[in-house]
Structure formats: C-alpha cells, structure tokens
Amino acid sequence: MDKVELINKLINEGYIRSERVKKALLKVPREEFVPEHLKDYAYIDSPLEIGYGQTISAPHMVALMSELLDIKPGMKVLEIGTGSGYHAAVTAELVGKDGLVVSVERIPELAKKAEERLKKLGYDDVIVVVGDGSLGYKPLAPYDRIYVTAAAPKIPKSLIEQLKDGGKLLVPVGRYMQKLMLVEKKGDEIIVKDCGYVSFVPLIGEEGFR
Ligand code: SAM
C-alpha cells in the first residue's frame, strides 16, 4: 500500500473527516519515522516497533486523535509520548507556522532521535523535552490542546490543570481495556466523553503507572 492508498482507506473508514487532517497526513513522510528495516511497511495501517519496547502509533489512530482534538492553526499543543516524532510532525502541520508543539518523552534515546528527525525534516517549531509527561510540562503551560499517546491509569490531574479554558485533552485510560477519553475544560466545568476502546503502551510516571 502507498501513502495515497492509505489515506483513501482512512477516509473510507471514517477516520479522516476533514481536508486539514487529510493534508497533514499526506504531507508527513511516515517512512522517515520508522526504522530502516520497516520502511516498506510505513504505509500499512499498523503500529510499528521503534525500539526500547515502544511503537509508532497506527496512522488511523493519529487521524482519529487529530480529528477529535480539532487542532487549529496557531494553537499551542502539548503531546505526551514523542516516540518516533511522527504524530508531533502531523500536529505541527495542523498548527502551522504560528502554532507551537511541545512534546515530552521519558526515554532520552527516543527523544534525541525524534528531535534530530524533526529538525532534518524542517519541523523546527516542535520542542522535544525529556521528562515525565504524566505531569505535563509546566514551563510552557497553559495549552489549547493536550494529547497522550500512552495509556494512563486515570486522567492525570496535572494535564487538566495545564489546559486553557476552552481547551481539550485526549488521553487513553486503562491497563488492559483502555478507553480514549476526551476532556473539555469550560470554566469550572470538566466534561468527559468516552470515545471508545483503544490499545496503547502504558504511560509510566508519577500520574501514570509506576
Ligand atoms: N506519538 C508517538 C509516535 O508518533 O511515534 C507514539 C508514541 S508511543 C505509542 C508512546 C510513547 O510514550 C513511548 O515513546 C513511551 O516511551 C512514551 N511514554 C510513556 N510514558 C511516558 C511519560 N510518563 N512521559 C513521556 N513519555 C512517556
């Protein structure tokens, strides 16, 4: 399968619903974010190993999360779990040159590789930070959007705190049966919506699994 075939499949399956998400996925070269020996599989709709027991998320999951978050140009977005850097690059396309993507990764080797890749591909507006993203990243808070690409035991409080009023947070919750939860902050009100079952690696950290 090539990139265009994959994008058409994701449109037909309902994962891609907007022109903006379609354009972002068409633009980012996923083959640059997977290990050399897996390049032939870059446009198969599946997660792939990236080393250190971690994976690059499946394209349908990146599309689904991007649509649910409704990321607009100029937004400041926090990603927890940089992994390969692929999803961060898609988000960088969505926020555009006036926006900012901050991505936190707990494994320094993955963070370093992702940062080098993103720089090489011209995504200079992505800031990669090494640390425990279950606590968010306070120095650049608050954020318009926050998403987590690993499953937490419950919705991390720190992430809700670091959302702007009107902001949205997307986080998989659970150990085995995980559900993708969309959290909206409206003044003092926190609205939580269940977006269905998913499968992610665990979020390891203070507000994650220990
Ligand atoms: N978004 C990634 C991509 O596009 O390749 C996929 C991420 S992978 C499914 C999940 C990542 O979350 C792993 O790289 C893992 O090391 C990281 N992770 C797990 N717990 C974390 C934490 N507390 N803080 C930051 N990163 C964490």
Residues whose N, C-alpha, C, O or C-beta is under 5 A from the ligand:
A	BS01	SAM	Q54 T55 I56 S57 I80 G81 T82 G83 S84 G85 Y86 H87 A88 V104 E105 R106 I107 G131 D132 G133 S134 T149 A150 P202 L203 I204 G205 G208
